[in-house]
Amino acid sequence: MSTSGNLTVQVFTLDGNLVKTLARTRVNEGTYTYRWDGTNGAGNPVARSLYFVKITAPGIDETRKVMVIQ
């Protein structure tokens, strides 16, 4: 992040349902790494499929695709 601010990292299904929130916090500028273990908010493994990871922060609004192949 180039500036301090609120950071949200969320995982969604293809149809837009929230699977898990990986981060919802205020952070300082810098580089951050988050890892998703392929589970939902209840800790259960998700189905084999394509998912979206949405990252929102000051100056950042990106969505990336990830594939679960467990």
N, CA, C and O atoms as a Maestro MAE file, in Angstrom:
{
 s_m_m2io_version
 :::
 2.0.0
}

f_m_ct {
 s_m_title
 :::
 protein
 m_atom[280] {
  # First column is atom index #
  i_m_mmod_type
  r_m_x_coord
  r_m_y_coord
  r_m_z_coord
  i_m_residue_number
  s_m_chain_name
  s_m_pdb_residue_name
  s_m_pdb_atom_name
  i_m_atomic_number
  :::
  1 25 0.844 -1.168 0.000 1 A "MET " " N  " 7
  2 3 0.000 0.000 0.000 1 A "MET " " CA " 6
  3 2 0.888 1.228 0.000 1 A "MET " " C  " 6
  4 15 1.903 1.284 0.694 1 A "MET " " O  " 8
  5 25 0.493 2.190 -0.776 2 A "SER " " N  " 7
  6 3 1.301 3.404 -0.858 2 A "SER " " CA " 6
  7 2 0.961 4.399 0.243 2 A "SER " " C  " 6
  8 15 1.751 5.300 0.522 2 A "SER " " O  " 8
  9 25 -0.212 4.251 0.880 3 A "THR " " N  " 7
  10 3 -0.599 5.114 1.995 3 A "THR " " CA " 6
  11 2 -1.285 4.269 3.073 3 A "THR " " C  " 6
  12 15 -1.750 3.161 2.806 3 A "THR " " O  " 8
  13 25 -1.339 4.799 4.266 4 A "SER " " N  " 7
  14 3 -2.048 4.119 5.352 4 A "SER " " CA " 6
  15 2 -3.543 4.207 5.103 4 A "SER " " C  " 6
  16 15 -4.016 5.138 4.452 4 A "SER " " O  " 8
  17 25 -4.286 3.236 5.621 5 A "GLY " " N  " 7
  18 3 -5.733 3.279 5.472 5 A "GLY " " CA " 6
  19 2 -6.368 1.942 5.766 5 A "GLY " " C  " 6
  20 15 -5.710 0.999 6.207 5 A "GLY " " O  " 8
  21 25 -7.662 1.879 5.511 6 A "ASN " " N  " 7
  22 3 -8.423 0.648 5.746 6 A "ASN " " CA " 6
  23 2 -8.187 -0.337 4.610 6 A "ASN " " C  " 6
  24 15 -8.225 0.031 3.436 6 A "ASN " " O  " 8
  25 25 -7.947 -1.581 4.967 7 A "LEU " " N  " 7
  26 3 -7.691 -2.650 4.009 7 A "LEU " " CA " 6
  27 2 -8.729 -3.746 4.210 7 A "LEU " " C  " 6
  28 15 -8.982 -4.172 5.337 7 A "LEU " " O  " 8
  29 25 -9.327 -4.199 3.115 8 A "THR " " N  " 7
  30 3 -10.258 -5.312 3.156 8 A "THR " " CA " 6
  31 2 -9.849 -6.321 2.102 8 A "THR " " C  " 6
  32 15 -9.649 -5.966 0.940 8 A "THR " " O  " 8
  33 25 -9.724 -7.587 2.505 9 A "VAL " " N  " 7
  34 3 -9.421 -8.682 1.585 9 A "VAL " " CA " 6
  35 2 -10.496 -9.745 1.805 9 A "VAL " " C  " 6
  36 15 -10.611 -10.310 2.893 9 A "VAL " " O  " 8
  37 25 -11.289 -10.013 0.751 10 A "GLN " " N  " 7
  38 3 -12.397 -10.954 0.869 10 A "GLN " " CA " 6
  39 2 -12.385 -11.947 -0.274 10 A "GLN " " C  " 6
  40 15 -11.925 -11.639 -1.374 10 A "GLN " " O  " 8
  41 25 -12.900 -13.154 -0.005 11 A "VAL " " N  " 7
  42 3 -13.015 -14.211 -1.004 11 A "VAL " " CA " 6
  43 2 -14.497 -14.396 -1.310 11 A "VAL " " C  " 6
  44 15 -15.322 -14.490 -0.401 11 A "VAL " " O  " 8
  45 25 -14.831 -14.450 -2.612 12 A "PHE " " N  " 7
  46 3 -16.208 -14.592 -3.064 12 A "PHE " " CA " 6
  47 2 -16.350 -15.766 -4.017 12 A "PHE " " C  " 6
  48 15 -15.392 -16.156 -4.685 12 A "PHE " " O  " 8
  49 25 -17.558 -16.328 -4.077 13 A "THR " " N  " 7
  50 3 -17.881 -17.342 -5.074 13 A "THR " " CA " 6
  51 2 -18.106 -16.653 -6.412 13 A "THR " " C  " 6
  52 15 -18.140 -15.425 -6.486 13 A "THR " " O  " 8
  53 25 -18.258 -17.444 -7.469 14 A "LEU " " N  " 7
  54 3 -18.514 -16.888 -8.794 14 A "LEU " " CA " 6
  55 2 -19.802 -16.078 -8.847 14 A "LEU " " C  " 6
  56 15 -19.897 -15.112 -9.604 14 A "LEU " " O  " 8
  57 25 -20.794 -16.464 -8.051 15 A "ASP " " N  " 7
  58 3 -22.058 -15.730 -8.064 15 A "ASP " " CA " 6
  59 2 -22.105 -14.603 -7.034 15 A "ASP " " C  " 6
  60 15 -23.171 -14.038 -6.790 15 A "ASP " " O  " 8
  61 25 -20.966 -14.269 -6.428 16 A "GLY " " N  " 7
  62 3 -20.863 -13.097 -5.572 16 A "GLY " " CA " 6
  63 2 -21.127 -13.300 -4.101 16 A "GLY " " C  " 6
  64 15 -21.179 -12.324 -3.354 16 A "GLY " " O  " 8
  65 25 -21.296 -14.528 -3.656 17 A "ASN " " N  " 7
  66 3 -21.498 -14.792 -2.230 17 A "ASN " " CA " 6
  67 2 -20.169 -14.739 -1.489 17 A "ASN " " C  " 6
  68 15 -19.163 -15.275 -1.954 17 A "ASN " " O  " 8
  69 25 -20.177 -14.090 -0.338 18 A "LEU " " N  " 7
  70 3 -18.970 -13.995 0.475 18 A "LEU " " CA " 6
  71 2 -18.635 -15.358 1.068 18 A "LEU " " C  " 6
  72 15 -19.485 -16.001 1.684 18 A "LEU " " O  " 8
  73 25 -17.389 -15.794 0.876 19 A "VAL " " N  " 7
  74 3 -16.908 -17.057 1.425 19 A "VAL " " CA " 6
  75 2 -16.170 -16.803 2.732 19 A "VAL " " C  " 6
  76 15 -16.421 -17.469 3.737 19 A "VAL " " O  " 8
  77 25 -15.251 -15.829 2.711 20 A "LYS " " N  " 7
  78 3 -14.434 -15.565 3.892 20 A "LYS " " CA " 6
  79 2 -13.812 -14.182 3.786 20 A "LYS " " C  " 6
  80 15 -13.437 -13.741 2.700 20 A "LYS " " O  " 8
  81 25 -13.705 -13.509 4.912 21 A "THR " " N  " 7
  82 3 -12.974 -12.244 4.983 21 A "THR " " CA " 6
  83 2 -11.600 -12.544 5.561 21 A "THR " " C  " 6
  84 15 -11.480 -13.020 6.689 21 A "THR " " O  " 8
  85 25 -10.571 -12.263 4.784 22 A "LEU " " N  " 7
  86 3 -9.198 -12.534 5.224 22 A "LEU " " CA " 6
  87 2 -8.630 -11.376 6.030 22 A "LEU " " C  " 6
  88 15 -7.794 -11.583 6.910 22 A "LEU " " O  " 8
  89 25 -9.077 -10.160 5.737 23 A "ALA " " N  " 7
  90 3 -8.591 -8.989 6.476 23 A "ALA " " CA " 6
  91 2 -9.616 -7.873 6.366 23 A "ALA " " C  " 6
  92 15 -10.194 -7.634 5.306 23 A "ALA " " O  " 8
  93 25 -9.823 -7.205 7.473 24 A "ARG " " N  " 7
  94 3 -10.619 -5.981 7.516 24 A "ARG " " CA " 6
  95 2 -10.036 -5.172 8.657 24 A "ARG " " C  " 6
  96 15 -10.459 -5.288 9.808 24 A "ARG " " O  " 8
  97 25 -9.047 -4.341 8.311 25 A "THR " " N  " 7
  98 3 -8.269 -3.668 9.341 25 A "THR " " CA " 6
  99 2 -7.648 -2.394 8.794 25 A "THR " " C  " 6
  100 15 -7.646 -2.165 7.584 25 A "THR " " O  " 8
  101 25 -7.133 -1.587 9.665 26 A "ARG " " N  " 7
  102 3 -6.386 -0.395 9.265 26 A "ARG " " CA " 6
  103 2 -4.902 -0.760 9.306 26 A "ARG " " C  " 6
  104 15 -4.414 -1.319 10.288 26 A "ARG " " O  " 8
  105 25 -4.197 -0.436 8.225 27 A "VAL " " N  " 7
  106 3 -2.778 -0.773 8.135 27 A "VAL " " CA " 6
  107 2 -1.977 0.450 7.693 27 A "VAL " " C  " 6
  108 15 -2.516 1.385 7.100 27 A "VAL " " O  " 8
  109 25 -0.691 0.423 7.992 28 A "ASN " " N  " 7
  110 3 0.223 1.471 7.538 28 A "ASN " " CA " 6
  111 2 0.686 1.157 6.129 28 A "ASN " " C  " 6
  112 15 0.481 0.048 5.636 28 A "ASN " " O  " 8
  113 25 1.302 2.115 5.488 29 A "GLU " " N  " 7
  114 3 1.814 1.859 4.146 29 A "GLU " " CA " 6
  115 2 2.854 0.751 4.211 29 A "GLU " " C  " 6
  116 15 3.552 0.588 5.212 29 A "GLU " " O  " 8
  117 25 2.942 -0.007 3.124 30 A "GLY " " N  " 7
  118 3 3.888 -1.107 3.089 30 A "GLY " " CA " 6
  119 2 3.345 -2.272 2.290 30 A "GLY " " C  " 6
  120 15 2.305 -2.165 1.641 30 A "GLY " " O  " 8
  121 25 4.047 -3.370 2.340 31 A "THR " " N  " 7
  122 3 3.671 -4.574 1.617 31 A "THR " " CA " 6
  123 2 3.118 -5.598 2.607 31 A "THR " " C  " 6
  124 15 3.692 -5.827 3.671 31 A "THR " " O  " 8
  125 25 2.001 -6.203 2.236 32 A "TYR " " N  " 7
  126 3 1.342 -7.183 3.104 32 A "TYR " " CA " 6
  127 2 1.047 -8.440 2.309 32 A "TYR " " C  " 6
  128 15 0.797 -8.384 1.105 32 A "TYR " " O  " 8
  129 25 1.078 -9.568 2.989 33 A "THR " " N  " 7
  130 3 0.773 -10.851 2.369 33 A "THR " " CA " 6
  131 2 -0.320 -11.537 3.183 33 A "THR " " C  " 6
  132 15 -0.253 -11.616 4.410 33 A "THR " " O  " 8
  133 25 -1.329 -12.031 2.464 34 A "TYR " " N  " 7
  134 3 -2.409 -12.775 3.106 34 A "TYR " " CA " 6
  135 2 -2.527 -14.115 2.405 34 A "TYR " " C  " 6
  136 15 -2.367 -14.208 1.189 34 A "TYR " " O  " 8
  137 25 -2.807 -15.148 3.180 35 A "ARG " " N  " 7
  138 3 -2.917 -16.493 2.634 35 A "ARG " " CA " 6
  139 2 -4.292 -17.049 2.965 35 A "ARG " " C  " 6
  140 15 -4.743 -16.989 4.109 35 A "ARG " " O  " 8
  141 25 -4.946 -17.586 1.955 36 A "TRP " " N  " 7
  142 3 -6.240 -18.235 2.145 36 A "TRP " " CA " 6
  143 2 -6.016 -19.732 2.145 36 A "TRP " " C  " 6
  144 15 -5.381 -20.268 1.237 36 A "TRP " " O  " 8
  145 25 -6.529 -20.404 3.146 37 A "ASP " " N  " 7
  146 3 -6.322 -21.848 3.293 37 A "ASP " " CA " 6
  147 2 -7.407 -22.696 2.632 37 A "ASP " " C  " 6
  148 15 -7.464 -23.907 2.849 37 A "ASP " " O  " 8
  149 25 -8.271 -22.067 1.825 38 A "GLY " " N  " 7
  150 3 -9.302 -22.822 1.114 38 A "GLY " " CA " 6
  151 2 -10.492 -23.200 1.973 38 A "GLY " " C  " 6
  152 15 -11.221 -24.140 1.658 38 A "GLY " " O  " 8
  153 25 -10.690 -22.461 3.070 39 A "THR " " N  " 7
  154 3 -11.836 -22.730 3.928 39 A "THR " " CA " 6
  155 2 -12.794 -21.546 3.921 39 A "THR " " C  " 6
  156 15 -12.424 -20.435 3.541 39 A "THR " " O  " 8
  157 25 -14.031 -21.798 4.345 40 A "ASN " " N  " 7
  158 3 -15.014 -20.727 4.449 40 A "ASN " " CA " 6
  159 2 -14.930 -20.099 5.840 40 A "ASN " " C  " 6
  160 15 -14.050 -20.433 6.633 40 A "ASN " " O  " 8
  161 25 -15.853 -19.190 6.122 41 A "GLY " " N  " 7
  162 3 -15.845 -18.493 7.404 41 A "GLY " " CA " 6
  163 2 -16.030 -19.409 8.605 41 A "GLY " " C  " 6
  164 15 -15.609 -19.065 9.710 41 A "GLY " " O  " 8
  165 25 -16.653 -20.570 8.409 42 A "ALA " " N  " 7
  166 3 -16.853 -21.534 9.491 42 A "ALA " " CA " 6
  167 2 -15.676 -22.497 9.645 42 A "ALA " " C  " 6
  168 15 -15.667 -23.333 10.549 42 A "ALA " " O  " 8
  169 25 -14.679 -22.376 8.755 43 A "GLY " " N  " 7
  170 3 -13.513 -23.251 8.827 43 A "GLY " " CA " 6
  171 2 -13.627 -24.538 8.036 43 A "GLY " " C  " 6
  172 15 -12.744 -25.392 8.106 43 A "GLY " " O  " 8
  173 25 -14.710 -24.684 7.283 44 A "ASN " " N  " 7
  174 3 -14.906 -25.887 6.471 44 A "ASN " " CA " 6
  175 2 -14.274 -25.716 5.092 44 A "ASN " " C  " 6
  176 15 -14.303 -24.615 4.541 44 A "ASN " " O  " 8
  177 25 -13.705 -26.776 4.525 45 A "PRO " " N  " 7
  178 3 -13.113 -26.679 3.188 45 A "PRO " " CA " 6
  179 2 -14.178 -26.314 2.144 45 A "PRO " " C  " 6
  180 15 -15.312 -26.791 2.206 45 A "PRO " " O  " 8
  181 25 -13.798 -25.473 1.197 46 A "VAL " " N  " 7
  182 3 -14.710 -25.088 0.122 46 A "VAL " " CA " 6
  183 2 -14.620 -26.100 -1.016 46 A "VAL " " C  " 6
  184 15 -13.689 -26.903 -1.074 46 A "VAL " " O  " 8
  185 25 -15.587 -26.053 -1.910 47 A "ALA " " N  " 7
  186 3 -15.624 -26.963 -3.057 47 A "ALA " " CA " 6
  187 2 -14.578 -26.575 -4.093 47 A "ALA " " C  " 6
  188 15 -14.146 -25.424 -4.162 47 A "ALA " " O  " 8
  189 25 -14.186 -27.547 -4.890 48 A "ARG " " N  " 7
  190 3 -13.272 -27.299 -6.004 48 A "ARG " " CA " 6
  191 2 -13.982 -26.373 -6.987 48 A "ARG " " C  " 6
  192 15 -15.038 -26.717 -7.518 48 A "ARG " " O  " 8
  193 25 -13.401 -25.197 -7.226 49 A "SER " " N  " 7
  194 3 -14.050 -24.213 -8.092 49 A "SER " " CA " 6
  195 2 -13.147 -23.001 -8.269 49 A "SER " " C  " 6
  196 15 -12.041 -22.944 -7.732 49 A "SER " " O  " 8
  197 25 -13.644 -22.038 -9.031 50 A "LEU " " N  " 7
  198 3 -12.991 -20.752 -9.213 50 A "LEU " " CA " 6
  199 2 -13.594 -19.780 -8.206 50 A "LEU " " C  " 6
  200 15 -14.808 -19.766 -8.003 50 A "LEU " " O  " 8
  201 25 -12.754 -18.974 -7.582 51 A "TYR " " N  " 7
  202 3 -13.185 -17.976 -6.602 51 A "TYR " " CA " 6
  203 2 -12.542 -16.639 -6.951 51 A "TYR " " C  " 6
  204 15 -11.553 -16.581 -7.682 51 A "TYR " " O  " 8
  205 25 -13.120 -15.570 -6.416 52 A "PHE " " N  " 7
  206 3 -12.570 -14.230 -6.596 52 A "PHE " " CA " 6
  207 2 -12.052 -13.714 -5.265 52 A "PHE " " C  " 6
  208 15 -12.702 -13.878 -4.232 52 A "PHE " " O  " 8
  209 25 -10.876 -13.089 -5.290 53 A "VAL " " N  " 7
  210 3 -10.330 -12.406 -4.122 53 A "VAL " " CA " 6
  211 2 -10.389 -10.917 -4.419 53 A "VAL " " C  " 6
  212 15 -9.779 -10.440 -5.375 53 A "VAL " " O  " 8
  213 25 -11.130 -10.184 -3.589 54 A "LYS " " N  " 7
  214 3 -11.303 -8.743 -3.783 54 A "LYS " " CA " 6
  215 2 -10.496 -8.007 -2.727 54 A "LYS " " C  " 6
  216 15 -10.622 -8.269 -1.530 54 A "LYS " " O  " 8
  217 25 -9.659 -7.074 -3.192 55 A "ILE " " N  " 7
  218 3 -8.800 -6.279 -2.321 55 A "ILE " " CA " 6
  219 2 -9.216 -4.825 -2.473 55 A "ILE " " C  " 6
  220 15 -9.220 -4.282 -3.577 55 A "ILE " " O  " 8
  221 25 -9.570 -4.194 -1.344 56 A "THR " " N  " 7
  222 3 -9.988 -2.804 -1.346 56 A "THR " " CA " 6
  223 2 -9.177 -2.049 -0.302 56 A "THR " " C  " 6
  224 15 -9.088 -2.467 0.852 56 A "THR " " O  " 8
  225 25 -8.582 -0.925 -0.724 57 A "ALA " " N  " 7
  226 3 -7.783 -0.079 0.153 57 A "ALA " " CA " 6
  227 2 -7.651 1.277 -0.542 57 A "ALA " " C  " 6
  228 15 -8.056 1.409 -1.697 57 A "ALA " " O  " 8
  229 25 -7.094 2.286 0.132 58 A "PRO " " N  " 7
  230 3 -6.912 3.574 -0.538 58 A "PRO " " CA " 6
  231 2 -6.096 3.415 -1.832 58 A "PRO " " C  " 6
  232 15 -4.943 2.986 -1.795 58 A "PRO " " O  " 8
  233 25 -6.694 3.757 -2.950 59 A "GLY " " N  " 7
  234 3 -6.018 3.649 -4.243 59 A "GLY " " CA " 6
  235 2 -5.994 2.247 -4.816 59 A "GLY " " C  " 6
  236 15 -5.395 2.023 -5.868 59 A "GLY " " O  " 8
  237 25 -6.636 1.291 -4.142 60 A "ILE " " N  " 7
  238 3 -6.655 -0.096 -4.623 60 A "ILE " " CA " 6
  239 2 -8.094 -0.607 -4.619 60 A "ILE " " C  " 6
  240 15 -8.788 -0.533 -3.605 60 A "ILE " " O  " 8
  241 25 -8.527 -1.120 -5.754 61 A "ASP " " N  " 7
  242 3 -9.817 -1.802 -5.866 61 A "ASP " " CA " 6
  243 2 -9.627 -2.868 -6.935 61 A "ASP " " C  " 6
  244 15 -9.920 -2.645 -8.109 61 A "ASP " " O  " 8
  245 25 -9.133 -4.027 -6.515 62 A "GLU " " N  " 7
  246 3 -8.771 -5.076 -7.461 62 A "GLU " " CA " 6
  247 2 -9.472 -6.381 -7.123 62 A "GLU " " C  " 6
  248 15 -9.741 -6.675 -5.958 62 A "GLU " " O  " 8
  249 25 -9.763 -7.152 -8.148 63 A "THR " " N  " 7
  250 3 -10.326 -8.480 -7.987 63 A "THR " " CA " 6
  251 2 -9.469 -9.440 -8.787 63 A "THR " " C  " 6
  252 15 -9.185 -9.206 -9.961 63 A "THR " " O  " 8
  253 25 -9.060 -10.524 -8.143 64 A "ARG " " N  " 7
  254 3 -8.229 -11.550 -8.790 64 A "ARG " " CA " 6
  255 2 -8.926 -12.888 -8.701 64 A "ARG " " C  " 6
  256 15 -9.702 -13.129 -7.776 64 A "ARG " " O  " 8
  257 25 -8.656 -13.762 -9.659 65 A "LYS " " N  " 7
  258 3 -9.222 -15.104 -9.664 65 A "LYS " " CA " 6
  259 2 -8.263 -16.085 -9.013 65 A "LYS " " C  " 6
  260 15 -7.048 -15.994 -9.188 65 A "LYS " " O  " 8
  261 25 -8.821 -17.025 -8.261 66 A "VAL " " N  " 7
  262 3 -8.034 -18.125 -7.701 66 A "VAL " " CA " 6
  263 2 -8.809 -19.413 -7.924 66 A "VAL " " C  " 6
  264 15 -10.040 -19.416 -7.917 66 A "VAL " " O  " 8
  265 25 -8.093 -20.493 -8.117 67 A "MET " " N  " 7
  266 3 -8.721 -21.794 -8.360 67 A "MET " " CA " 6
  267 2 -8.395 -22.720 -7.197 67 A "MET " " C  " 6
  268 15 -7.232 -22.880 -6.825 67 A "MET " " O  " 8
  269 25 -9.426 -23.325 -6.629 68 A "VAL " " N  " 7
  270 3 -9.238 -24.340 -5.585 68 A "VAL " " CA " 6
  271 2 -9.301 -25.689 -6.277 68 A "VAL " " C  " 6
  272 15 -10.283 -26.000 -6.952 68 A "VAL " " O  " 8
  273 25 -8.246 -26.498 -6.112 69 A "ILE " " N  " 7
  274 3 -8.178 -27.794 -6.796 69 A "ILE " " CA " 6
  275 2 -7.962 -28.938 -5.815 69 A "ILE " " C  " 6
  276 15 -7.409 -29.972 -6.189 69 A "ILE " " O  " 8
  277 25 -8.382 -28.772 -4.586 70 A "GLN " " N  " 7
  278 3 -8.200 -29.788 -3.552 70 A "GLN " " CA " 6
  279 2 -8.829 -31.096 -3.934 70 A "GLN " " C  " 6
  280 15 -8.765 -32.059 -3.169 70 A "GLN " " O  " 8
  :::
 }
 m_bond[279] {
  # First column is bond index #
  i_m_from
  i_m_to
  i_m_order
  :::
  1 1 2 1
  2 2 3 1
  3 3 4 2
  4 3 5 1
  5 5 6 1
  6 6 7 1
  7 7 8 2
  8 7 9 1
  9 9 10 1
  10 10 11 1
  11 11 12 2
  12 11 13 1
  13 13 14 1
  14 14 15 1
  15 15 16 2
  16 15 17 1
  17 17 18 1
  18 18 19 1
  19 19 20 2
  20 19 21 1
  21 21 22 1
  22 22 23 1
  23 23 24 2
  24 23 25 1
  25 25 26 1
  26 26 27 1
  27 27 28 2
  28 27 29 1
  29 29 30 1
  30 30 31 1
  31 31 32 2
  32 31 33 1
  33 33 34 1
  34 34 35 1
  35 35 36 2
  36 35 37 1
  37 37 38 1
  38 38 39 1
  39 39 40 2
  40 39 41 1
  41 41 42 1
  42 42 43 1
  43 43 44 2
  44 43 45 1
  45 45 46 1
  46 46 47 1
  47 47 48 2
  48 47 49 1
  49 49 50 1
  50 50 51 1
  51 51 52 2
  52 51 53 1
  53 53 54 1
  54 54 55 1
  55 55 56 2
  56 55 57 1
  57 57 58 1
  58 58 59 1
  59 59 60 2
  60 59 61 1
  61 61 62 1
  62 62 63 1
  63 63 64 2
  64 63 65 1
  65 65 66 1
  66 66 67 1
  67 67 68 2
  68 67 69 1
  69 69 70 1
  70 70 71 1
  71 71 72 2
  72 71 73 1
  73 73 74 1
  74 74 75 1
  75 75 76 2
  76 75 77 1
  77 77 78 1
  78 78 79 1
  79 79 80 2
  80 79 81 1
  81 81 82 1
  82 82 83 1
  83 83 84 2
  84 83 85 1
  85 85 86 1
  86 86 87 1
  87 87 88 2
  88 87 89 1
  89 89 90 1
  90 90 91 1
  91 91 92 2
  92 91 93 1
  93 93 94 1
  94 94 95 1
  95 95 96 2
  96 95 97 1
  97 97 98 1
  98 98 99 1
  99 99 100 2
  100 99 101 1
  101 101 102 1
  102 102 103 1
  103 103 104 2
  104 103 105 1
  105 105 106 1
  106 106 107 1
  107 107 108 2
  108 107 109 1
  109 109 110 1
  110 110 111 1
  111 111 112 2
  112 111 113 1
  113 113 114 1
  114 114 115 1
  115 115 116 2
  116 115 117 1
  117 117 118 1
  118 118 119 1
  119 119 120 2
  120 119 121 1
  121 121 122 1
  122 122 123 1
  123 123 124 2
  124 123 125 1
  125 125 126 1
  126 126 127 1
  127 127 128 2
  128 127 129 1
  129 129 130 1
  130 130 131 1
  131 131 132 2
  132 131 133 1
  133 133 134 1
  134 134 135 1
  135 135 136 2
  136 135 137 1
  137 137 138 1
  138 138 139 1
  139 139 140 2
  140 139 141 1
  141 141 142 1
  142 142 143 1
  143 143 144 2
  144 143 145 1
  145 145 146 1
  146 146 147 1
  147 147 148 2
  148 147 149 1
  149 149 150 1
  150 150 151 1
  151 151 152 2
  152 151 153 1
  153 153 154 1
  154 154 155 1
  155 155 156 2
  156 155 157 1
  157 157 158 1
  158 158 159 1
  159 159 160 2
  160 159 161 1
  161 161 162 1
  162 162 163 1
  163 163 164 2
  164 163 165 1
  165 165 166 1
  166 166 167 1
  167 167 168 2
  168 167 169 1
  169 169 170 1
  170 170 171 1
  171 171 172 2
  172 171 173 1
  173 173 174 1
  174 174 175 1
  175 175 176 2
  176 175 177 1
  177 177 178 1
  178 178 179 1
  179 179 180 2
  180 179 181 1
  181 181 182 1
  182 182 183 1
  183 183 184 2
  184 183 185 1
  185 185 186 1
  186 186 187 1
  187 187 188 2
  188 187 189 1
  189 189 190 1
  190 190 191 1
  191 191 192 2
  192 191 193 1
  193 193 194 1
  194 194 195 1
  195 195 196 2
  196 195 197 1
  197 197 198 1
  198 198 199 1
  199 199 200 2
  200 199 201 1
  201 201 202 1
  202 202 203 1
  203 203 204 2
  204 203 205 1
  205 205 206 1
  206 206 207 1
  207 207 208 2
  208 207 209 1
  209 209 210 1
  210 210 211 1
  211 211 212 2
  212 211 213 1
  213 213 214 1
  214 214 215 1
  215 215 216 2
  216 215 217 1
  217 217 218 1
  218 218 219 1
  219 219 220 2
  220 219 221 1
  221 221 222 1
  222 222 223 1
  223 223 224 2
  224 223 225 1
  225 225 226 1
  226 226 227 1
  227 227 228 2
  228 227 229 1
  229 229 230 1
  230 230 231 1
  231 231 232 2
  232 231 233 1
  233 233 234 1
  234 234 235 1
  235 235 236 2
  236 235 237 1
  237 237 238 1
  238 238 239 1
  239 239 240 2
  240 239 241 1
  241 241 242 1
  242 242 243 1
  243 243 244 2
  244 243 245 1
  245 245 246 1
  246 246 247 1
  247 247 248 2
  248 247 249 1
  249 249 250 1
  250 250 251 1
  251 251 252 2
  252 251 253 1
  253 253 254 1
  254 254 255 1
  255 255 256 2
  256 255 257 1
  257 257 258 1
  258 258 259 1
  259 259 260 2
  260 259 261 1
  261 261 262 1
  262 262 263 1
  263 263 264 2
  264 263 265 1
  265 265 266 1
  266 266 267 1
  267 267 268 2
  268 267 269 1
  269 269 270 1
  270 270 271 1
  271 271 272 2
  272 271 273 1
  273 273 274 1
  274 274 275 1
  275 275 276 2
  276 275 277 1
  277 277 278 1
  278 278 279 1
  279 279 280 2
  :::
 }
}
